[in-house]
Amino acid sequence: MSKAPKKKEPLTIEQKITRRTLLSLGTLVALDVIGFGIWKVLRKESYKDGVQKTLRKGLDVNEKIFGNTFSKGRKAKEYSVSEAAKNVRVNGHVGLDDATDNWILKVVRPQGASLSISLDQLKALPKTEVIFDFKCIEGWSQVSHWGGVRFSDFVKAFDLTAESAMNYVGLQTPDKQYYVGIDMPSAMQEQTILAYEVNGAPLPQEHGHPLRLIIPVKYGIKHLKRIGTISFSNDKPADYWAERGYDYFSGL
């Protein structure tokens, strides 16, 4: 008669732990090797708009996805006045060095004469208030209360309908140190305003006095302070943070 097969002894707890540890360690080493290989490839790549070309391609794909799925009817959640912060956080001072005594808004038109618009002219338009959760790309957020004129109302009031049929809006500070590009559907969304108030009072210098962009469907890097120039184009305008490796669309 043949002998019965020897019964396999179950693994001890120590053996199970050792096996699991070795598997985890092997996986970690493999991931490290792959990551190091990718890093070596990227390190040798040329840069485009602040990042390696491969990463920029990924950001461009992300922009197309967001751009193709964005709807003008989409809105950021709004809050009550009582929920808005009394002390609105300040973040970023690029473009705020110039004096504002003789401030005027310049609108550059692709065809025809440029416009020069005063703050009083903007205040004469219907006022819109928006209270939303301002989100910074650094990770913090704060419910804040802003007042001004809808960008879409501004377009109608100053006969910029033809310009609004273009693909992008460009905004720039008076000293040209900070600049953003905004896709037209986001600019024309009903919550996007040219703001001249925060918490019912005129904008202080640190928040972009006398006029700034508030665009709740975008991260804070797109909310340009102290607008000096607005332009329109079918090609992407220059964008301060996109040139430094961030997503051009920066949508929420």
Secondary structure, 3 states (H helix, E strand, C coil): CCCCCCCCCCCCHHHHHHHHHHHHHHHHHHHHHHHHHHHHHHHHCCEECCEEHHHHHHHHHHHHHHHHHCCCCCCCCECCHHHCCCCCCCCCCCCCCCCCCCCCEEEECCCCCCEEECHHHHHCCCCEEEEEEEECCCCCEEEEEEEEEEHHHHHHHCCCCCHHHCCEEEEECCCCCCEEEEEHHHHCCCCCEEEEEECCEECCHHHCCCCEEECCCECHHHCCCCCCEEEEECCCCCCCCHHHCCCCCCEC
